[in-house]
């Protein structure tokens, strides 16, 4: 009886510890979300600033200087010479066709055309099968244990010598 009370006090202290950790986790999560919102706001502000600078540049490089533009022109001339094009303007007008990657949803891949309720039912059935299998194994172990105990109680018959 005292063992039961000792375990219940241990369980109570574990529950209090778990509850305090949960509260700390939730408060930390809220603080992290606020930080993410601030970071997201700064990121969006920078994107908008860049977009306005890009419009102001009128198709030229944003925040560039003479050296950067000269370097770009040199590279474009080098490419024009390498591919036997008339001038660097032809390099700028080359078509760039990028393939759009197909992105598959991990959830849709996992479902494989089935509904979520079907997956839940499958998991429930697998769990029930597993539990039934464990019960059968425990029953076998109990039967084996009972047979061993019975054999130990029987006079003159020992399973190791039989």
C-alpha positions in Angstrom: 0.0 0.0 0.0 2.8 2.4 0.9 4.4 1.6 -2.5 1.3 2.8 -4.3 1.4 6.2 -2.4 5.1 6.5 -3.1 4.4 6.0 -6.8 1.5 8.5 -6.7 3.8 11.2 -5.2 6.4 10.5 -7.8 3.7 10.7 -10.5 2.5 14.0 -9.1 6.0 15.5 -9.1 6.5 14.3 -12.7 3.2 15.9 -13.7 4.2 19.2 -12.1 7.5 19.1 -13.9 5.9 18.4 -17.2 3.3 21.2 -16.7 6.1 23.7 -15.9 8.0 22.7 -19.0 4.9 23.0 -21.2 4.3 26.5 -19.9 7.9 27.4 -20.7 7.7 25.9 -24.1 4.5 27.9 -25.0 6.0 31.2 -23.7 9.2 30.5 -25.7 7.2 29.7 -28.8 5.3 33.0 -28.6 8.5 35.0 -28.2 10.0 33.2 -31.2 6.9 33.9 -33.3 7.2 37.6 -32.4 10.9 37.5 -33.5 9.9 35.8 -36.7 7.3 38.5 -37.4 9.9 41.2 -36.9 12.4 39.4 -39.2 9.6 38.9 -41.8 8.7 42.6 -41.6 12.3 43.6 -42.2 12.7 41.1 -45.1 9.5 42.5 -46.8 10.7 46.1 -46.3 14.0 45.3 -47.9 12.3 43.6 -50.9 10.1 46.6 -51.4 13.1 49.0 -51.2 14.9 46.9 -53.8 11.8 47.0 -56.1 11.6 50.7 -55.9 15.4 51.1 -56.6 15.0 48.7 -59.6 12.2 50.9 -61.0 14.3 54.0 -60.4 17.3 52.5 -62.2 15.2 52.0 -65.4 16.5 48.6 -66.4 20.1 49.1 -65.4 21.8 47.5 -62.5 20.7 48.5 -59.0 23.3 50.2 -56.8 26.0 49.9 -59.4 28.9 52.1 -60.2 31.0 52.7 -63.3 33.4 49.8 -62.6 30.6 47.3 -62.2 28.9 48.4 -65.5 32.3 48.3 -67.3 32.9 44.8 -66.0 29.4 43.7 -67.2 30.1 45.2 -70.6 33.4 43.3 -70.8 31.7 40.0 -69.9 29.0 40.6 -72.5 31.6 41.4 -75.2 33.5 38.3 -74.3 30.4 36.1 -74.6 29.5 37.8 -77.9 33.0 37.0 -79.3 32.9 33.5 -77.9 29.6 32.6 -79.6 30.2 34.7 -82.7 27.5 37.2 -82.1 27.4 40.7 -83.7 27.6 42.7 -80.4 26.9 42.6 -76.7 23.3 43.7 -77.3 22.6 40.4 -79.0 23.8 38.6 -75.8 21.4 40.6 -73.7 18.5 39.6 -75.9 19.2 35.9 -75.9 16.2 34.0 -74.9 16.4 32.4 -71.5 13.9 29.6 -71.0 14.0 28.0 -67.6 12.1 24.8 -66.9 9.5 25.1 -64.1 10.1 22.3 -61.7 7.1 20.2 -60.7 6.7 20.1 -57.0 4.7 17.3 -55.5 3.1 17.6 -52.2 4.5 15.3 -49.6 1.0 14.7 -48.3 -0.4 13.8 -51.7 2.6 11.4 -52.3 2.0 9.8 -49.0 -1.8 9.4 -49.6 -1.2 7.8 -53.1 -4.8 8.7 -54.1 -6.4 7.5 -50.9 -8.3 9.6 -48.5 -7.0 10.5 -45.0 -9.9 8.5 -43.4 -8.8 5.4 -45.2 -5.2 5.8 -43.9 -6.6 6.3 -40.4 -8.6 3.1 -40.7 -5.5 1.2 -42.0 -3.5 2.5 -39.1 -6.2 1.6 -36.6 -6.4 -2.0 -38.1 -2.6 -2.4 -38.0 -2.6 -1.3 -34.4 -5.4 -3.7 -33.5 -3.6 -6.5 -35.3 -0.4 -5.7 -33.4 -2.2 -5.7 -30.0 -3.9 -9.0 -30.8 -0.5 -10.5 -31.8 1.0 -9.3 -28.5 -1.8 -10.7 -26.5 -1.4 -14.1 -28.3 2.3 -14.1 -27.5 1.7 -13.2 -23.9 -0.9 -16.0 -23.7 1.7 -18.5 -25.1 4.3 -17.3 -22.5 1.8 -17.7 -19.7 0.9 -21.2 -20.9 4.6 -22.1 -21.1 5.2 -20.6 -17.6 2.2 -22.6 -16.2 3.5 -25.8 -17.8 7.0 -25.2 -16.3 5.5 -24.5 -12.9 3.3 -27.6 -13.2 6.3 -29.7 -14.2 8.3 -28.3 -11.2 5.5 -29.3 -8.8 5.1 -32.8 -10.2 7.2 -35.3 -8.2 9.9 -37.0 -10.2 9.3 -35.3 -13.5 11.6 -32.5 -14.5 11.4 -31.0 -18.0 15.1 -30.7 -18.3 15.6 -34.5 -18.0 12.6 -35.5 -20.1 
